[in-house]
Amino acid sequence: MKAIIVEDEFLAQQELSWLINQHSAITIEASFDDGLDVLKYLQHHQVDVIFLDINIPSLDGMLLAQNISKFAHKPLIVFITAWKEHAVEAFELEAFDYILKPYHEARIITMLNKLEAAWHQRQQPAASEPAFRPASQTINLVKDERIIVTEINDIYYAEAHEKLTFVYTRREEYVMSMNLTEFCQRLPETGFFRCHRSYCVNLSKIREIEPWFNNTYILKLRDLEFQVPVSRSRVKAFRQLMRL
């Protein structure tokens, strides 16, 4: 697994390099302190992951990531920065992770383990792949300005709050800076159902379907007390889906 580090603080660059070498099998191909130099390098070299600071000369990390996101081969991007306020923007660029300085070794180790696992999953032999490409099994969720790589099936339901979407797993709540329609488009159609204008539910988490007024339903979920409504406009589609 090939990587580059983009960091203009020499000591931070050295510390990160040491942590990567100590706790992973990732090979650091080069280090840079200037965004334009990175673009020039990537024109002739292919890497699997980029550890990217935001506050760098010539071309800042966000603009650099926007350019990289248009590549045919998209390296995984891990932002490593002192700037908390760019976490949501990083999520929109589908960053793999967002690490805040100063480095915490345990946090770096966790990230490296997930990174190598994601890379190995990408390397599955093409011959064994089905004719169609399955949907991604993970999704990036935001909590406390951190990007959390989450198993899609860990999501129980999502709820609309004006221009935001609240996403619930068994133990966590996440706030996404997008409306519910945009968020639902990132979920597999076969596993999730838009049961209400304000709700999208994971069908595999439904424990009980309880009749409600006006011939609608209330959905009781495993492990959670909250009950998700099915609106009148979605009842017919829900019945067909659940063979009721």
MORADA-V97155 format. One record per run of one state. SS is the DSSP state (2 for helix, 1 for strand, 0 for the rest). FROM is the first residue (numbers start at 0). LEN is the number of residues. Records with the same first field share a line. If there is no record, write none. Layout:
BEGIN
SS->FROM-LEN ; FROM-LEN
END
This chain:
BEGIN
0->0-1 ; 6-3 ; 23-3 ; 32-1 ; 42-6 ; 52-4 ; 57-3 ; 68-7 ; 81-2 ; 92-4 ; 100-4 ; 122-3 ; 128-9 ; 143-2 ; 154-2 ; 161-2 ; 168-4 ; 176-3 ; 184-7 ; 196-2 ; 211-1 ; 215-1 ; 221-5 ; 230-1 ; 242-2
1->1-5 ; 26-6 ; 33-1 ; 48-4 ; 56-1 ; 75-6 ; 96-4 ; 137-6 ; 145-6 ; 156-5 ; 163-5 ; 172-4 ; 191-5 ; 198-4 ; 205-6 ; 216-5 ; 226-4
2->9-14 ; 34-8 ; 60-8 ; 83-9 ; 104-18 ; 125-3 ; 151-3 ; 179-5 ; 202-3 ; 212-3 ; 231-11
END
